[in-house]
């Protein structure tokens, strides 16, 4: 038995959308009491720390309706059914930025909001970028503007809350740590 396990007694699917599903589970708690859990089911996603040869971070600015504002973010997107994360990473990088990567390396995978969602993001580092002459078209309802920021500019954008999402803040923090390690070697 898993520590503090909550056994599912009943699941009711409330909503099925293009990206997510919402369900309400009745669960038995470790002390025998019954509780409800609202859970968002997500197919998983990827995010890409794309670095140019000049060590600039490729980012996109896009409007996020849930926050009613635009954010600077690393390229990211939802995995398609049965798609391997590295395939999604390459596709999203090309669609959102027009860049292809010679090297795509998995860095880490993490859950975004485990209190209510099962979304798992696979984070990649892309290097050896080349601009595609004819990049694939992205999602028809997605409007983005491309930016290339130095680490210092990205850190400033975090301070100014222009970068305000966990995956991108994590990416900037990771790069800051890596560059700090490189400087001490």
Rosetta constraint file for C-alpha pairs under 8 A:
AtomPair CA 1 CA 5 HARMONIC 7.08 0.50
AtomPair CA 4 CA 29 HARMONIC 7.58 0.50
AtomPair CA 4 CA 30 HARMONIC 5.71 0.50
AtomPair CA 5 CA 29 HARMONIC 7.08 0.50
AtomPair CA 5 CA 30 HARMONIC 6.32 0.50
AtomPair CA 6 CA 27 HARMONIC 5.73 0.50
AtomPair CA 6 CA 28 HARMONIC 5.46 0.50
AtomPair CA 6 CA 29 HARMONIC 4.93 0.50
AtomPair CA 6 CA 30 HARMONIC 6.36 0.50
AtomPair CA 7 CA 27 HARMONIC 5.27 0.50
AtomPair CA 7 CA 28 HARMONIC 5.11 0.50
AtomPair CA 7 CA 29 HARMONIC 6.90 0.50
AtomPair CA 8 CA 25 HARMONIC 6.45 0.50
AtomPair CA 8 CA 26 HARMONIC 5.99 0.50
AtomPair CA 8 CA 27 HARMONIC 4.42 0.50
AtomPair CA 8 CA 28 HARMONIC 6.49 0.50
AtomPair CA 9 CA 25 HARMONIC 7.29 0.50
AtomPair CA 9 CA 26 HARMONIC 5.47 0.50
AtomPair CA 9 CA 27 HARMONIC 5.35 0.50
AtomPair CA 9 CA 28 HARMONIC 6.79 0.50
AtomPair CA 10 CA 25 HARMONIC 5.64 0.50
AtomPair CA 10 CA 26 HARMONIC 5.14 0.50
AtomPair CA 10 CA 27 HARMONIC 7.18 0.50
AtomPair CA 11 CA 23 HARMONIC 6.58 0.50
AtomPair CA 11 CA 24 HARMONIC 5.79 0.50
AtomPair CA 11 CA 25 HARMONIC 4.42 0.50
AtomPair CA 11 CA 26 HARMONIC 6.46 0.50
AtomPair CA 12 CA 23 HARMONIC 5.48 0.50
AtomPair CA 12 CA 24 HARMONIC 5.27 0.50
AtomPair CA 12 CA 25 HARMONIC 6.37 0.50
AtomPair CA 13 CA 21 HARMONIC 7.49 0.50
AtomPair CA 13 CA 22 HARMONIC 6.11 0.50
AtomPair CA 13 CA 23 HARMONIC 4.27 0.50
AtomPair CA 13 CA 24 HARMONIC 6.49 0.50
AtomPair CA 14 CA 21 HARMONIC 7.65 0.50
AtomPair CA 14 CA 22 HARMONIC 5.49 0.50
AtomPair CA 14 CA 23 HARMONIC 5.26 0.50
AtomPair CA 14 CA 24 HARMONIC 7.01 0.50
AtomPair CA 15 CA 21 HARMONIC 5.52 0.50
AtomPair CA 15 CA 22 HARMONIC 5.05 0.50
AtomPair CA 15 CA 23 HARMONIC 7.04 0.50
AtomPair CA 16 CA 20 HARMONIC 6.39 0.50
AtomPair CA 16 CA 21 HARMONIC 4.49 0.50
AtomPair CA 16 CA 22 HARMONIC 6.61 0.50
AtomPair CA 17 CA 21 HARMONIC 5.95 0.50
AtomPair CA 19 CA 42 HARMONIC 6.74 0.50
AtomPair CA 19 CA 43 HARMONIC 7.53 0.50
AtomPair CA 19 CA 78 HARMONIC 7.90 0.50
AtomPair CA 20 CA 40 HARMONIC 6.50 0.50
AtomPair CA 20 CA 41 HARMONIC 5.69 0.50
AtomPair CA 20 CA 42 HARMONIC 5.08 0.50
AtomPair CA 20 CA 43 HARMONIC 7.51 0.50
AtomPair CA 21 CA 40 HARMONIC 5.69 0.50
AtomPair CA 21 CA 41 HARMONIC 5.05 0.50
AtomPair CA 21 CA 42 HARMONIC 6.79 0.50
AtomPair CA 22 CA 38 HARMONIC 7.17 0.50
AtomPair CA 22 CA 39 HARMONIC 5.76 0.50
AtomPair CA 22 CA 40 HARMONIC 4.65 0.50
AtomPair CA 22 CA 41 HARMONIC 6.25 0.50
AtomPair CA 23 CA 38 HARMONIC 5.92 0.50
AtomPair CA 23 CA 39 HARMONIC 5.31 0.50
AtomPair CA 23 CA 40 HARMONIC 6.51 0.50
AtomPair CA 23 CA 41 HARMONIC 7.70 0.50
AtomPair CA 24 CA 36 HARMONIC 6.62 0.50
AtomPair CA 24 CA 37 HARMONIC 5.58 0.50
AtomPair CA 24 CA 38 HARMONIC 4.54 0.50
AtomPair CA 24 CA 39 HARMONIC 6.15 0.50
AtomPair CA 25 CA 36 HARMONIC 5.56 0.50
AtomPair CA 25 CA 37 HARMONIC 5.08 0.50
AtomPair CA 25 CA 38 HARMONIC 6.47 0.50
AtomPair CA 25 CA 39 HARMONIC 7.50 0.50
AtomPair CA 26 CA 34 HARMONIC 6.73 0.50
AtomPair CA 26 CA 35 HARMONIC 5.76 0.50
AtomPair CA 26 CA 36 HARMONIC 4.65 0.50
AtomPair CA 26 CA 37 HARMONIC 6.49 0.50
AtomPair CA 27 CA 34 HARMONIC 5.59 0.50
AtomPair CA 27 CA 35 HARMONIC 5.38 0.50
AtomPair CA 27 CA 36 HARMONIC 6.12 0.50
AtomPair CA 27 CA 37 HARMONIC 7.23 0.50
AtomPair CA 28 CA 32 HARMONIC 5.72 0.50
AtomPair CA 28 CA 33 HARMONIC 5.72 0.50
AtomPair CA 28 CA 34 HARMONIC 4.64 0.50
AtomPair CA 28 CA 35 HARMONIC 6.51 0.50
AtomPair CA 29 CA 33 HARMONIC 5.34 0.50
AtomPair CA 29 CA 34 HARMONIC 6.00 0.50
AtomPair CA 29 CA 35 HARMONIC 6.98 0.50
AtomPair CA 37 CA 116 HARMONIC 7.68 0.50
AtomPair CA 38 CA 116 HARMONIC 6.30 0.50
AtomPair CA 39 CA 116 HARMONIC 4.86 0.50
AtomPair CA 39 CA 117 HARMONIC 5.51 0.50
AtomPair CA 39 CA 118 HARMONIC 7.72 0.50
AtomPair CA 40 CA 116 HARMONIC 6.07 0.50
AtomPair CA 40 CA 117 HARMONIC 4.49 0.50
AtomPair CA 40 CA 118 HARMONIC 6.56 0.50
AtomPair CA 41 CA 117 HARMONIC 6.00 0.50
AtomPair CA 41 CA 118 HARMONIC 5.59 0.50
AtomPair CA 41 CA 119 HARMONIC 6.89 0.50
AtomPair CA 42 CA 117 HARMONIC 7.20 0.50
AtomPair CA 42 CA 118 HARMONIC 6.07 0.50
AtomPair CA 42 CA 119 HARMONIC 5.03 0.50
AtomPair CA 42 CA 120 HARMONIC 7.97 0.50
AtomPair CA 43 CA 78 HARMONIC 6.96 0.50
AtomPair CA 43 CA 79 HARMONIC 6.22 0.50
AtomPair CA 43 CA 80 HARMONIC 7.32 0.50
AtomPair CA 43 CA 81 HARMONIC 7.30 0.50
AtomPair CA 43 CA 119 HARMONIC 6.77 0.50
AtomPair CA 44 CA 78 HARMONIC 5.98 0.50
AtomPair CA 44 CA 79 HARMONIC 5.61 0.50
AtomPair CA 44 CA 118 HARMONIC 7.98 0.50
AtomPair CA 44 CA 119 HARMONIC 5.11 0.50
AtomPair CA 44 CA 120 HARMONIC 4.90 0.50
AtomPair CA 44 CA 121 HARMONIC 5.96 0.50
AtomPair CA 44 CA 122 HARMONIC 7.98 0.50
AtomPair CA 45 CA 76 HARMONIC 7.12 0.50
AtomPair CA 45 CA 77 HARMONIC 5.45 0.50
AtomPair CA 45 CA 78 HARMONIC 4.19 0.50
AtomPair CA 45 CA 79 HARMONIC 5.04 0.50
AtomPair CA 45 CA 85 HARMONIC 7.50 0.50
AtomPair CA 45 CA 88 HARMONIC 7.94 0.50
AtomPair CA 45 CA 119 HARMONIC 7.18 0.50
AtomPair CA 45 CA 120 HARMONIC 6.26 0.50
AtomPair CA 45 CA 121 HARMONIC 4.72 0.50
AtomPair CA 45 CA 122 HARMONIC 6.34 0.50
AtomPair CA 46 CA 76 HARMONIC 5.42 0.50
AtomPair CA 46 CA 77 HARMONIC 5.62 0.50
AtomPair CA 46 CA 78 HARMONIC 6.52 0.50
AtomPair CA 46 CA 79 HARMONIC 6.97 0.50
AtomPair CA 46 CA 85 HARMONIC 6.39 0.50
AtomPair CA 46 CA 88 HARMONIC 6.66 0.50
AtomPair CA 46 CA 89 HARMONIC 5.72 0.50
AtomPair CA 46 CA 121 HARMONIC 5.06 0.50
AtomPair CA 46 CA 122 HARMONIC 4.61 0.50
AtomPair CA 46 CA 123 HARMONIC 5.77 0.50
AtomPair CA 46 CA 124 HARMONIC 7.48 0.50
AtomPair CA 47 CA 74 HARMONIC 6.56 0.50
AtomPair CA 47 CA 75 HARMONIC 5.73 0.50
AtomPair CA 47 CA 76 HARMONIC 4.06 0.50
AtomPair CA 47 CA 77 HARMONIC 6.67 0.50
AtomPair CA 47 CA 89 HARMONIC 6.62 0.50
AtomPair CA 47 CA 121 HARMONIC 6.76 0.50
AtomPair CA 47 CA 122 HARMONIC 6.28 0.50
AtomPair CA 47 CA 123 HARMONIC 4.88 0.50
AtomPair CA 47 CA 124 HARMONIC 6.26 0.50
AtomPair CA 47 CA 167 HARMONIC 7.27 0.50
AtomPair CA 48 CA 74 HARMONIC 6.06 0.50
AtomPair CA 48 CA 75 HARMONIC 5.50 0.50
AtomPair CA 48 CA 76 HARMONIC 6.20 0.50
AtomPair CA 48 CA 89 HARMONIC 6.44 0.50
AtomPair CA 48 CA 93 HARMONIC 6.95 0.50
AtomPair CA 48 CA 123 HARMONIC 5.82 0.50
AtomPair CA 48 CA 124 HARMONIC 4.78 0.50
AtomPair CA 48 CA 125 HARMONIC 5.67 0.50
AtomPair CA 48 CA 126 HARMONIC 6.54 0.50
AtomPair CA 49 CA 57 HARMONIC 6.80 0.50
AtomPair CA 49 CA 58 HARMONIC 7.31 0.50
AtomPair CA 49 CA 74 HARMONIC 6.13 0.50
AtomPair CA 49 CA 75 HARMONIC 7.44 0.50
AtomPair CA 49 CA 123 HARMONIC 7.50 0.50
AtomPair CA 49 CA 124 HARMONIC 6.07 0.50
AtomPair CA 49 CA 125 HARMONIC 4.65 0.50
AtomPair CA 49 CA 126 HARMONIC 5.98 0.50
AtomPair CA 49 CA 171 HARMONIC 6.49 0.50
AtomPair CA 50 CA 57 HARMONIC 5.73 0.50
AtomPair CA 50 CA 58 HARMONIC 5.36 0.50
AtomPair CA 50 CA 59 HARMONIC 7.91 0.50
AtomPair CA 50 CA 74 HARMONIC 7.62 0.50
AtomPair CA 50 CA 75 HARMONIC 7.96 0.50
AtomPair CA 50 CA 93 HARMONIC 7.92 0.50
AtomPair CA 50 CA 125 HARMONIC 5.90 0.50
AtomPair CA 50 CA 126 HARMONIC 4.56 0.50
AtomPair CA 50 CA 127 HARMONIC 6.23 0.50
AtomPair CA 50 CA 129 HARMONIC 7.68 0.50
AtomPair CA 51 CA 55 HARMONIC 5.41 0.50
AtomPair CA 51 CA 56 HARMONIC 5.44 0.50
AtomPair CA 51 CA 57 HARMONIC 4.86 0.50
AtomPair CA 51 CA 58 HARMONIC 6.25 0.50
AtomPair CA 51 CA 125 HARMONIC 7.55 0.50
AtomPair CA 51 CA 126 HARMONIC 6.17 0.50
AtomPair CA 51 CA 127 HARMONIC 5.43 0.50
AtomPair CA 51 CA 128 HARMONIC 7.81 0.50
AtomPair CA 51 CA 129 HARMONIC 7.27 0.50
AtomPair CA 52 CA 56 HARMONIC 5.20 0.50
AtomPair CA 52 CA 57 HARMONIC 6.61 0.50
AtomPair CA 52 CA 58 HARMONIC 7.22 0.50
AtomPair CA 52 CA 127 HARMONIC 6.62 0.50
AtomPair CA 52 CA 128 HARMONIC 7.02 0.50
AtomPair CA 52 CA 129 HARMONIC 5.96 0.50
AtomPair CA 53 CA 127 HARMONIC 7.57 0.50
AtomPair CA 53 CA 128 HARMONIC 6.79 0.50
AtomPair CA 53 CA 129 HARMONIC 7.31 0.50
AtomPair CA 55 CA 150 HARMONIC 6.92 0.50
AtomPair CA 56 CA 148 HARMONIC 5.56 0.50
AtomPair CA 56 CA 149 HARMONIC 5.14 0.50
AtomPair CA 56 CA 150 HARMONIC 4.70 0.50
AtomPair CA 56 CA 151 HARMONIC 6.93 0.50
AtomPair CA 57 CA 74 HARMONIC 8.00 0.50
AtomPair CA 57 CA 148 HARMONIC 5.33 0.50
AtomPair CA 57 CA 149 HARMONIC 5.12 0.50
AtomPair CA 57 CA 150 HARMONIC 6.20 0.50
AtomPair CA 57 CA 151 HARMONIC 7.10 0.50
AtomPair CA 57 CA 154 HARMONIC 7.96 0.50
AtomPair CA 58 CA 74 HARMONIC 6.72 0.50
AtomPair CA 58 CA 75 HARMONIC 7.77 0.50
AtomPair CA 58 CA 97 HARMONIC 7.64 0.50
AtomPair CA 58 CA 146 HARMONIC 7.23 0.50
AtomPair CA 58 CA 147 HARMONIC 5.84 0.50
AtomPair CA 58 CA 148 HARMONIC 4.55 0.50
AtomPair CA 58 CA 149 HARMONIC 6.60 0.50
AtomPair CA 59 CA 72 HARMONIC 6.31 0.50
AtomPair CA 59 CA 73 HARMONIC 5.37 0.50
AtomPair CA 59 CA 74 HARMONIC 4.63 0.50
AtomPair CA 59 CA 75 HARMONIC 6.18 0.50
AtomPair CA 59 CA 97 HARMONIC 7.88 0.50
AtomPair CA 59 CA 146 HARMONIC 5.96 0.50
AtomPair CA 59 CA 147 HARMONIC 5.10 0.50
AtomPair CA 59 CA 148 HARMONIC 6.07 0.50
AtomPair CA 59 CA 149 HARMONIC 7.43 0.50
AtomPair CA 60 CA 72 HARMONIC 5.59 0.50
AtomPair CA 60 CA 73 HARMONIC 5.41 0.50
AtomPair CA 60 CA 74 HARMONIC 6.22 0.50
AtomPair CA 60 CA 75 HARMONIC 6.35 0.50
AtomPair CA 60 CA 96 HARMONIC 7.38 0.50
AtomPair CA 60 CA 97 HARMONIC 7.39 0.50
AtomPair CA 60 CA 144 HARMONIC 5.85 0.50
AtomPair CA 60 CA 145 HARMONIC 5.39 0.50
AtomPair CA 60 CA 146 HARMONIC 4.66 0.50
AtomPair CA 60 CA 147 HARMONIC 5.89 0.50
AtomPair CA 61 CA 70 HARMONIC 6.42 0.50
AtomPair CA 61 CA 71 HARMONIC 5.40 0.50
AtomPair CA 61 CA 72 HARMONIC 4.35 0.50
AtomPair CA 61 CA 73 HARMONIC 6.22 0.50
AtomPair CA 61 CA 144 HARMONIC 5.43 0.50
AtomPair CA 61 CA 145 HARMONIC 5.15 0.50
AtomPair CA 61 CA 146 HARMONIC 6.54 0.50
AtomPair CA 61 CA 147 HARMONIC 7.49 0.50
AtomPair CA 62 CA 70 HARMONIC 5.19 0.50
AtomPair CA 62 CA 71 HARMONIC 5.73 0.50
AtomPair CA 62 CA 72 HARMONIC 6.79 0.50
AtomPair CA 62 CA 73 HARMONIC 7.84 0.50
AtomPair CA 62 CA 142 HARMONIC 7.81 0.50
AtomPair CA 62 CA 143 HARMONIC 6.25 0.50
AtomPair CA 62 CA 144 HARMONIC 4.89 0.50
AtomPair CA 62 CA 145 HARMONIC 6.83 0.50
AtomPair CA 63 CA 68 HARMONIC 7.24 0.50
AtomPair CA 63 CA 69 HARMONIC 5.51 0.50
AtomPair CA 63 CA 70 HARMONIC 3.96 0.50
AtomPair CA 63 CA 71 HARMONIC 6.40 0.50
AtomPair CA 63 CA 143 HARMONIC 7.71 0.50
AtomPair CA 63 CA 144 HARMONIC 7.97 0.50
AtomPair CA 64 CA 68 HARMONIC 5.92 0.50
AtomPair CA 64 CA 69 HARMONIC 5.64 0.50
AtomPair CA 64 CA 70 HARMONIC 5.76 0.50
AtomPair CA 64 CA 71 HARMONIC 7.06 0.50
AtomPair CA 65 CA 69 HARMONIC 6.70 0.50
AtomPair CA 70 CA 162 HARMONIC 7.85 0.50
AtomPair CA 71 CA 162 HARMONIC 5.56 0.50
AtomPair CA 71 CA 163 HARMONIC 5.85 0.50
AtomPair CA 71 CA 164 HARMONIC 6.78 0.50
AtomPair CA 71 CA 165 HARMONIC 7.94 0.50
AtomPair CA 72 CA 162 HARMONIC 5.89 0.50
AtomPair CA 72 CA 163 HARMONIC 5.08 0.50
AtomPair CA 72 CA 164 HARMONIC 7.70 0.50
AtomPair CA 73 CA 163 HARMONIC 6.37 0.50
AtomPair CA 73 CA 165 HARMONIC 7.34 0.50
AtomPair CA 73 CA 168 HARMONIC 5.56 0.50
AtomPair CA 74 CA 167 HARMONIC 7.69 0.50
AtomPair CA 74 CA 168 HARMONIC 5.65 0.50
AtomPair CA 74 CA 171 HARMONIC 7.92 0.50
AtomPair CA 75 CA 92 HARMONIC 6.68 0.50
AtomPair CA 75 CA 93 HARMONIC 6.00 0.50
AtomPair CA 75 CA 96 HARMONIC 6.36 0.50
AtomPair CA 75 CA 97 HARMONIC 7.42 0.50
AtomPair CA 76 CA 89 HARMONIC 7.36 0.50
AtomPair CA 76 CA 92 HARMONIC 6.13 0.50
AtomPair CA 76 CA 93 HARMONIC 7.42 0.50
AtomPair CA 77 CA 88 HARMONIC 7.46 0.50
AtomPair CA 77 CA 89 HARMONIC 7.79 0.50
AtomPair CA 77 CA 92 HARMONIC 6.05 0.50
AtomPair CA 78 CA 88 HARMONIC 7.57 0.50
AtomPair CA 79 CA 83 HARMONIC 6.16 0.50
AtomPair CA 79 CA 84 HARMONIC 7.67 0.50
AtomPair CA 79 CA 85 HARMONIC 6.78 0.50
AtomPair CA 79 CA 88 HARMONIC 5.81 0.50
AtomPair CA 80 CA 88 HARMONIC 7.59 0.50
AtomPair CA 83 CA 87 HARMONIC 6.71 0.50
AtomPair CA 83 CA 88 HARMONIC 6.74 0.50
AtomPair CA 84 CA 88 HARMONIC 6.52 0.50
AtomPair CA 85 CA 89 HARMONIC 6.09 0.50
AtomPair CA 85 CA 122 HARMONIC 6.71 0.50
AtomPair CA 86 CA 90 HARMONIC 6.26 0.50
AtomPair CA 86 CA 104 HARMONIC 7.49 0.50
AtomPair CA 86 CA 106 HARMONIC 7.77 0.50
AtomPair CA 86 CA 124 HARMONIC 7.95 0.50
AtomPair CA 87 CA 91 HARMONIC 6.15 0.50
AtomPair CA 88 CA 92 HARMONIC 5.93 0.50
AtomPair CA 89 CA 93 HARMONIC 6.06 0.50
AtomPair CA 89 CA 124 HARMONIC 7.17 0.50
AtomPair CA 90 CA 94 HARMONIC 6.27 0.50
AtomPair CA 90 CA 100 HARMONIC 6.98 0.50
AtomPair CA 90 CA 101 HARMONIC 7.28 0.50
AtomPair CA 90 CA 104 HARMONIC 7.65 0.50
AtomPair CA 91 CA 95 HARMONIC 6.07 0.50
AtomPair CA 92 CA 96 HARMONIC 5.80 0.50
AtomPair CA 93 CA 97 HARMONIC 5.67 0.50
AtomPair CA 93 CA 98 HARMONIC 6.95 0.50
AtomPair CA 93 CA 99 HARMONIC 6.24 0.50
AtomPair CA 93 CA 100 HARMONIC 6.76 0.50
AtomPair CA 94 CA 98 HARMONIC 4.59 0.50
AtomPair CA 94 CA 99 HARMONIC 4.98 0.50
AtomPair CA 94 CA 100 HARMONIC 5.57 0.50
AtomPair CA 94 CA 132 HARMONIC 7.79 0.50
AtomPair CA 94 CA 135 HARMONIC 6.15 0.50
AtomPair CA 94 CA 136 HARMONIC 6.57 0.50
AtomPair CA 95 CA 135 HARMONIC 6.40 0.50
AtomPair CA 95 CA 136 HARMONIC 5.30 0.50
AtomPair CA 95 CA 137 HARMONIC 5.68 0.50
AtomPair CA 95 CA 138 HARMONIC 4.70 0.50
AtomPair CA 96 CA 138 HARMONIC 6.21 0.50
AtomPair CA 96 CA 144 HARMONIC 7.23 0.50
AtomPair CA 97 CA 146 HARMONIC 6.44 0.50
AtomPair CA 98 CA 131 HARMONIC 5.92 0.50
AtomPair CA 98 CA 132 HARMONIC 5.57 0.50
AtomPair CA 98 CA 134 HARMONIC 7.79 0.50
AtomPair CA 98 CA 135 HARMONIC 4.93 0.50
AtomPair CA 98 CA 136 HARMONIC 7.45 0.50
AtomPair CA 99 CA 129 HARMONIC 5.97 0.50
AtomPair CA 99 CA 130 HARMONIC 5.47 0.50
AtomPair CA 99 CA 131 HARMONIC 4.56 0.50
AtomPair CA 99 CA 132 HARMONIC 5.64 0.50
AtomPair CA 99 CA 135 HARMONIC 7.51 0.50
AtomPair CA 100 CA 129 HARMONIC 5.54 0.50
AtomPair CA 100 CA 130 HARMONIC 5.43 0.50
AtomPair CA 100 CA 131 HARMONIC 6.49 0.50
AtomPair CA 100 CA 132 HARMONIC 6.57 0.50
AtomPair CA 101 CA 126 HARMONIC 5.64 0.50
AtomPair CA 101 CA 127 HARMONIC 5.66 0.50
AtomPair CA 101 CA 128 HARMONIC 5.38 0.50
AtomPair CA 101 CA 129 HARMONIC 4.50 0.50
AtomPair CA 101 CA 130 HARMONIC 6.49 0.50
AtomPair CA 102 CA 126 HARMONIC 7.54 0.50
AtomPair CA 102 CA 127 HARMONIC 6.27 0.50
AtomPair CA 102 CA 128 HARMONIC 4.80 0.50
AtomPair CA 102 CA 129 HARMONIC 6.28 0.50
AtomPair CA 102 CA 130 HARMONIC 7.88 0.50
AtomPair CA 103 CA 125 HARMONIC 8.00 0.50
AtomPair CA 103 CA 126 HARMONIC 5.68 0.50
AtomPair CA 103 CA 127 HARMONIC 5.28 0.50
AtomPair CA 103 CA 128 HARMONIC 6.10 0.50
AtomPair CA 104 CA 124 HARMONIC 6.36 0.50
AtomPair CA 104 CA 125 HARMONIC 5.71 0.50
AtomPair CA 104 CA 126 HARMONIC 4.54 0.50
AtomPair CA 104 CA 127 HARMONIC 6.65 0.50
AtomPair CA 105 CA 124 HARMONIC 5.35 0.50
AtomPair CA 105 CA 125 HARMONIC 5.20 0.50
AtomPair CA 105 CA 126 HARMONIC 6.49 0.50
AtomPair CA 106 CA 122 HARMONIC 7.28 0.50
AtomPair CA 106 CA 123 HARMONIC 6.10 0.50
AtomPair CA 106 CA 124 HARMONIC 4.39 0.50
AtomPair CA 106 CA 125 HARMONIC 6.46 0.50
AtomPair CA 107 CA 122 HARMONIC 7.73 0.50
AtomPair CA 107 CA 123 HARMONIC 5.55 0.50
AtomPair CA 107 CA 124 HARMONIC 5.21 0.50
AtomPair CA 107 CA 125 HARMONIC 6.56 0.50
AtomPair CA 108 CA 122 HARMONIC 6.10 0.50
AtomPair CA 108 CA 123 HARMONIC 5.38 0.50
AtomPair CA 108 CA 124 HARMONIC 7.30 0.50
AtomPair CA 109 CA 120 HARMONIC 6.64 0.50
AtomPair CA 109 CA 121 HARMONIC 5.46 0.50
AtomPair CA 109 CA 122 HARMONIC 4.25 0.50
AtomPair CA 109 CA 123 HARMONIC 5.82 0.50
AtomPair CA 110 CA 120 HARMONIC 5.54 0.50
AtomPair CA 110 CA 121 HARMONIC 5.46 0.50
AtomPair CA 110 CA 122 HARMONIC 6.72 0.50
AtomPair CA 111 CA 118 HARMONIC 6.76 0.50
AtomPair CA 111 CA 119 HARMONIC 5.74 0.50
AtomPair CA 111 CA 120 HARMONIC 4.52 0.50
AtomPair CA 111 CA 121 HARMONIC 6.26 0.50
AtomPair CA 112 CA 117 HARMONIC 7.57 0.50
AtomPair CA 112 CA 118 HARMONIC 7.80 0.50
AtomPair CA 112 CA 119 HARMONIC 6.07 0.50
AtomPair CA 112 CA 120 HARMONIC 6.50 0.50
AtomPair CA 112 CA 121 HARMONIC 7.10 0.50
AtomPair CA 112 CA 166 HARMONIC 7.64 0.50
AtomPair CA 113 CA 117 HARMONIC 5.51 0.50
AtomPair CA 113 CA 118 HARMONIC 7.26 0.50
AtomPair CA 113 CA 119 HARMONIC 7.25 0.50
AtomPair CA 114 CA 118 HARMONIC 5.96 0.50
AtomPair CA 114 CA 119 HARMONIC 7.74 0.50
AtomPair CA 138 CA 142 HARMONIC 7.03 0.50
AtomPair CA 149 CA 153 HARMONIC 5.59 0.50
AtomPair CA 149 CA 154 HARMONIC 5.92 0.50
AtomPair CA 150 CA 154 HARMONIC 6.22 0.50
AtomPair CA 151 CA 155 HARMONIC 6.11 0.50
AtomPair CA 151 CA 172 HARMONIC 7.07 0.50
AtomPair CA 151 CA 175 HARMONIC 7.43 0.50
AtomPair CA 151 CA 176 HARMONIC 7.20 0.50
AtomPair CA 152 CA 156 HARMONIC 6.23 0.50
AtomPair CA 153 CA 157 HARMONIC 6.17 0.50
AtomPair CA 154 CA 158 HARMONIC 6.29 0.50
AtomPair CA 154 CA 163 HARMONIC 7.61 0.50
AtomPair CA 154 CA 172 HARMONIC 6.69 0.50
AtomPair CA 155 CA 159 HARMONIC 6.41 0.50
AtomPair CA 155 CA 172 HARMONIC 6.77 0.50
AtomPair CA 156 CA 160 HARMONIC 6.19 0.50
AtomPair CA 157 CA 161 HARMONIC 5.95 0.50
AtomPair CA 157 CA 162 HARMONIC 5.02 0.50
AtomPair CA 157 CA 163 HARMONIC 5.45 0.50
AtomPair CA 158 CA 162 HARMONIC 5.99 0.50
AtomPair CA 158 CA 163 HARMONIC 4.70 0.50
AtomPair CA 158 CA 164 HARMONIC 6.41 0.50
AtomPair CA 158 CA 169 HARMONIC 6.84 0.50
AtomPair CA 159 CA 163 HARMONIC 7.97 0.50
AtomPair CA 163 CA 168 HARMONIC 6.76 0.50
AtomPair CA 163 CA 169 HARMONIC 6.70 0.50
AtomPair CA 164 CA 168 HARMONIC 7.40 0.50
AtomPair CA 164 CA 169 HARMONIC 6.74 0.50
AtomPair CA 165 CA 169 HARMONIC 6.16 0.50
AtomPair CA 166 CA 170 HARMONIC 5.89 0.50
AtomPair CA 167 CA 171 HARMONIC 6.19 0.50
AtomPair CA 168 CA 172 HARMONIC 6.23 0.50
AtomPair CA 169 CA 173 HARMONIC 6.13 0.50
AtomPair CA 170 CA 174 HARMONIC 6.00 0.50
AtomPair CA 171 CA 175 HARMONIC 6.24 0.50
AtomPair CA 172 CA 176 HARMONIC 6.17 0.50
AtomPair CA 173 CA 177 HARMONIC 6.24 0.50
AtomPair CA 174 CA 178 HARMONIC 6.14 0.50
AtomPair CA 175 CA 179 HARMONIC 5.99 0.50
AtomPair CA 176 CA 180 HARMONIC 6.10 0.50
AtomPair CA 177 CA 181 HARMONIC 6.18 0.50
AtomPair CA 178 CA 182 HARMONIC 6.19 0.50
AtomPair CA 179 CA 183 HARMONIC 6.16 0.50
AtomPair CA 180 CA 184 HARMONIC 6.54 0.50
AtomPair CA 181 CA 185 HARMONIC 6.51 0.50
